[in-house]
Amino acid sequence: MNEINIRVERFINKLKITPYEFSKKMGNTRHDTVYNFLNKKETDISSKTLNRIKKNYPKLNYHWLLTGEGEMLNDTTVSKEVDKSLAQE
């Protein structure tokens, strides 16, 4: 699994949602897309999927997703209440 896949998995875990829910929010018609790259069936996430992640999860620090640098979330002062609201976005 490449590093971006690992970071996507960490983000999904932080949101406390399933890969299916994550994929559904992005508008994927094939919900197995997320499962495939998380389970090493596809080694890389497509640029289309990365753009959907960026569009549908604005609190996610896209620079962190691509490079692993910085904080996972754009707001480094995120409280537990905000964490909960992320899952509802």
SELUM-777138 format. One record per residue (C-alpha): residue in three letters; x, y, z. Coordinates in steps of 0.1 Angstrom, whole numbers, plus 5000, padded with zeros to 4 digits. Each point is the difference from the previous one (the first is absolute). Layout:
<rs>
- resn,x,y,z
- ala,X,Y,Z
...
</rs>
This chain:
<rs>
- resn,x,y,z
- met,5000,5000,5000
- asn,5014,5034,4991
- glu,5003,5029,5024
- ile,4970,5019,4987
- asn,4978,4969,5004
- ile,5012,4997,5036
- arg,4992,5036,5007
- val,4965,4996,4985
- glu,4994,4971,5023
- arg,5012,5020,5030
- phe,4976,5028,4990
- ile,4971,4976,4996
- asn,5008,4985,5035
- lys,5001,5035,5015
- leu,4966,5007,4986
- lys,4987,4967,5014
- ile,4982,4991,4969
- thr,5002,4971,4976
- pro,5018,5000,4967
- tyr,4966,4996,4985
- glu,4987,5032,5017
- phe,5032,5018,4990
- ser,4995,4989,4964
- lys,4963,5008,4999
- lys,5006,5036,5012
- met,5024,5005,4971
- gly,4973,4989,4976
- asn,5018,4969,4987
- thr,4977,4978,4981
- arg,5023,4971,5007
- his,5003,4998,5037
- asp,5026,4973,4998
- thr,5025,5026,4987
- val,5010,5010,5035
- tyr,5001,4964,5012
- asn,5022,4990,4971
- phe,5027,5026,5007
- leu,4999,4994,5037
- asn,5003,4962,4996
- lys,5029,5003,4975
- lys,4979,4988,4970
- glu,5008,5033,4984
- thr,5034,5014,5008
- asp,4993,5037,4993
- ile,4971,5023,5005
- ser,4989,5016,4968
- ser,5003,5038,4995
- lys,4962,5000,4996
- thr,4995,4984,5035
- leu,5026,5024,5015
- asn,4981,5029,4986
- arg,4967,4986,5014
- ile,5016,4996,5034
- lys,5012,5036,4999
- lys,4966,5013,4989
- asn,4979,4981,5025
- tyr,5023,5001,5030
- pro,5011,5037,5003
- lys,5012,4996,5036
- leu,5026,4975,4987
- asn,5034,5016,4995
- tyr,5006,4990,4963
- his,5037,5007,5003
- trp,5002,4975,5029
- leu,4981,4975,4980
- leu,5025,5002,4971
- thr,5032,5005,5019
- gly,4995,4990,5036
- glu,5013,5034,5011
- gly,4981,5021,5025
- glu,4967,4993,5018
- met,4973,4976,4988
- leu,4974,5027,5003
- asn,5001,5036,4988
- asp,4991,5014,5034
- thr,5027,4989,5025
- thr,4978,5011,5029
- val,4972,4975,4992
- ser,4981,4990,5031
- lys,4981,4968,5006
- glu,4968,5018,4991
- val,5014,5009,4966
- asp,5013,4965,4995
- lys,4964,4987,5004
- ser,4987,5025,4975
- leu,5025,4989,4975
- ala,4984,4966,5000
- gln,4967,5016,4992
- glu,5011,5021,4971
</rs>
